[in-house]
């Protein structure tokens, strides 16, 4: 389950990107909204508490301190401070007066909780500063306040002085309750932010599923189309961009199906034409072959002026016969009617028989152990060997070396000549039909189908053929090497083996 989720949310997936974008947008919006809400509430809470305490302190200063004598005693200051602190505003009070000039006295509501040391120096200086009275400033002394901290607890400190002379008063109010309320608000906003992000992730999943489901269907349809199911179509619903994309896909699939059908029809027509032409040529070729055999037998008795013409007719008739046979073989591959007839083949004996039947014994060296028996189609293996060895003798020259070995569950047959090798630009095309090498090699009198047929026969066995050049010790090219690889285990050959041009069926003998 978790592996499937990780697969769907891989780093490069559109789903993950949608989730991340939704989460980032939600996080940004939630953090911004929470920050603004916290700041507004913080200012509102602190301002309300601060204004209430300062207004109450100002009123108490006017009602109580202003009634004290110009130089009150310490007991008067203490008693007045206690009366001021006993109100509902819940703050401590410190009154600062003078017994004599330059001899200050202090009266505090709770000397253990609030002393003159708790009043910031800057606040005391602001309170003691007398300002000139003008139309814009009718009072020489004002109420000042400042927020401070003691032991991690925030406090509000305010102070003012009685106009016309008299004691200065300071109040000291704890803001711990407000801090606790603001902390609770911060936690609430944090939880709300987390819930908003979680909700956005869920919403992103739903949105991604809604958006990506048509995309997934489109990808699946494209995969089926690539596998050859040209009748694949998408169901179109709605009028959005994805619906337009589905319509475009259906149109492209329909056009592709029509073009493939037309091409298949033309290809089938071409195959039929080649097959019919090859079949129709076989009857007159049979008669021509019989006549040329008779002429060949009587060639020594013919007029010397006629003998070369007869030899040319015999040669070209045989070549035409080989071409027709090759075309018939190619047609069977293209039509998918080529069949394997498997039998246990001794590879060394098979190669020897192939070489002997074509009178190549003197030009071919065989390096093969006796006893390597592999289930193959003897006729098709003979076609492969004849084409590879014949090609090496014709273009590379003798001696041609044929070596046989087994490795990694495969039969490997290498055919090497000692000619000029194959030009690099020719190597990719040596197995193409009707392809003949450039001037680097003599032009062949063959049809250009031999190596192509050899490759088709290898593929139908589940094997392959590769071509390369052999490099000598001096670094120069020392001939071409064709390597045939066939599976040792016939059970590995499926009931249908793909060839380059079609399908070849396997039929076990």
C-alpha positions, -999 to +999 in steps of 0.1 A: +000+000+000+027+025+011+048+015-020+018+024-042+014+057-026+051+065-030+049+055-066+020+078-072+037+106-053+072+103-068+091+136-071+085+140-108+047+133-106+021+160-114+001+148-084+029+156-059+035+190-075-002+198-072-002+188-036+029+208-028+016+239-046-018+236-028+000+231+005+023+260+000-005+283-011-026+273+019+003+276+043+012+310+030-024+322+032-030+306+066+003+320+081-005+355+067-041+354+080-030+340+114-002+366+117-025+394+109-052+381+133-026+376+161-012+411+156-046+427+156-058+408+187-026+414+205-028+451+200-065+451+209-059+431+241-028+451+252-044+484+243-076+477+262-057+466+293-032+494+290-058+521+285-080+508+313-051+507+338-036+541+328-070+558+329-077+544+363-042+554+375-047+590+362-080+593+379-066+580+412-037+604+410-062+633+405-085+621+433-060+610+459-025+623+453-036+658+444-052+662+478-020+655+496+000+684+510+029+698+490+054+679+512+036+648+525+051+624+550+062+589+541+032+574+559+009+595+539+025+583+507+023+547+517-013+549+528-023+567+496-004+542+475-022+513+492-056+529+486-048+534+450-036+498+445-068+484+462-089+493+432-102+469+405-074+477+380-051+454+399-018+472+398+009+482+424+016+519+431+047+538+442+046+575+452+077+595+452+078+628+472+103+651+491+106+656+528+129+686+522+147+700+492+167+672+477+155+646+503+132+621+485+108+598+503+090+568+488+057+552+497+048+519+480+017+498+481+039+466+482+076+473+487+083+436+481+067+436+447+073+471+433+103+493+441+118+524+425+144+500+408+116+485+388+109+519+371+130+524+340+153+554+342+141+567+308+105+567+322+115+586+353+133+612+333+102+616+310+079+620+341+102+645+358+106+667+327+086+699+329+073+711+296+065+747+288+028+755+289+014+767+256-019+768+238-011+734+223+003+720+256-018+732+286-001+709+311+035+709+322+035+672+331+021+642+312+013+606+318+040+582+303+041+545+301+064+517+290+063+479+287+090+459+303+098+424+315+108+410+348+116+373+353+100+365+319+067+382+329+056+413+309+046+444+329+032+478+321+049+506+340+032+541+339+041+573+357+031+610+360+035+640+383+008+663+399+007+696+382+015+726+405+039+705+426+035+674+446+045+637+445+052+617+414+033+585+411+042+552+393+020+522+386+032+486+379+007+462+363+014+426+354+004+415+319+007+378+326-030+371+320-029+389+287+003+370+277-015+337+286-045+347+265-023+356+236-004+323+239-037+305+237-047+325+207-013+317+191-018+280+197-053+282+183-041+300+152-013+275+148-037+246+150-060+264+125-031+268+102-021+231+104-058+221+098-059+245+068-027+230+054-040+194+060-074+204+044-056+219+014-036+187+010-068+166+010-084+191-014-053+189-036-056+151-037-092+154-047-084+180-073-054+160-086-075+129-088-102+149-107-077+165-131-054+135-135-080+108-140-086+120-176-048+124-181-043+088-169-070+076-193-053+095-220-019+080-212-035+045-210-052+051-244-019+063-259-001+032-246-028+009-261-024+028-294+013+023-293+008-014-287-011-015-320-047-013-307-057+013-333-094+012-325-087+027-290-109+058-284-116+081-254-150+088-240-155+126-243-175+144-216-178+181-210-164+211-229-132+219-210-096+217-222-093+180-213-124+173-234-108+191-263-076+171-257-096+139-258-113+149-290-079+157-306-066+123-295-096+105-310-092+124-342-055+116-344-062+079-335-088+077-362-065+093-388-037+070-378-060+039-380-071+049-415-035+055-427-023+022-412-052+004-428-044+020-461-007+011-458-015-024-447-038-028-477-011-016-500+015-038-483-008-068-486-014-060-522+024-058-528+030-091-510+003-107-531+018-093-562+052-106-553+039-140-543+017-143-574+045-131-596+070-155-581+045-184-583+037-176-619+074-175-628+081-209-613+064-228-642+083-211-671+115-212-650+111-249-645+109-254-683+138-230-688+159-248-662+153-281-679+162-266-713+194-250-699+204-283-683+202-299-717+221-271-733+247-273-706+252-310-712+256-303-750+278-272-745+310-289-756+294-300-789+280-266-797+295-241-822+322-220-804+304-189-815+272-201-797+288-216-766+293-183-747+258-173-753+246-207-740+268-204-709+253-169-702+218-182-706+225-211-682+241-187-656+214-161-658+186-188-657+201-202-625+204-167-611+168-160-620+157-192-604+176-184-572+160-149-572+125-164-575+132-188-547+144-160-525+114-139-533+091-168-524+110-172-491+107-135-483+070-136-492+065-164-467+082-143-440+061-112-448+029-132-449+037-148-415+035-184-429+072-193-424+074-224-401+101-241-381+104-278-383+126-286-353+150-315-352+181-324-331+210-312-352+247-320-348+262-286-356+296-298-368+279-324-391+255-297-404+282-273-412+303-300-429+273-311-450+266-275-460+301-268-471+305-302-489+272-298-508+286-265-523+321-278-529+337-253-504+357-278-484+390-266-497+382-229-489+366-233-454+383-241-421+360-256-395+367-252-358+338-271-341+337-299-315+317-330-323+287-337-302+271-302-300+235-311-306+208-284-307+171-285-316+169-264-348+154-264-382+181-281-403+169-266-436+168-230-423+202-235-405+216-246-439+202-215-455+218-193-428+252-210-431+252-211-469+245-173-471+271-164-444+298-187-458+290-179-494+290-142-487+324-145-469+339-165-499+325-141-525+334-108-508+362-117-483+381-145-500+394-177-485+404-190-462+370-186-444+370-198-408+339-211-392+341-215-354+315-230-331+311-225-293+285-224-266+281-196-240+254-184-217+228-208-230+234-199-266+250-215-297+275-191-312+287-197-348+313-171-361+321-169-398+353-149-405+370-140-438+403-124-445+391-098-470+391-059-468+363-059-442+330-040-444+330-002-446+316+015-415+288+032-435+278-002-449+276-021-415+242-008-405+227-019-438+243-053-445+210-071-436+187-048-455+169-063-485+184-057-519+213-038-503+247-042-520+280-029-508+297+001-523+328+001-544+348-009-514+337-044-522+331-059-556+296-056-568+277-088-563+259-108-589+235-119-563+200-106-555+209-087-523+184-109-504+208-135-490+218-119-457+183-106-452+169-141-455+197-154-432+186-128-406+149-137-409+158-174-404+178-165-373+151-144-358+125-171-363+147-193-342+148-167-315+183-158-324+202-130-342+232-122-365+257-094-360+283-081-384+316-065-375+352-061-387+381-080-373+411-059-363+446-075-366+476-069-343+487-040-364+454-022-359+443-027-395+411-043-406+416-080-412+384-093-426+347-093-417+331-114-389+295-125-389+283-140-356+252-162-355+236-167-320+208-193-315+192-205-282+204-239-270+170-247-254+142-251-279+117-248-252+126-211-250+111-206-285+075-195-281+047-206-303+051-173-322+085-157-329+087-122-341+107-116-373+117-083-388+090-083-413+062-102-398+055-133-376+069-167-380+052-197-365+071-225-348+060-260-355+079-287-336+085-319-355 
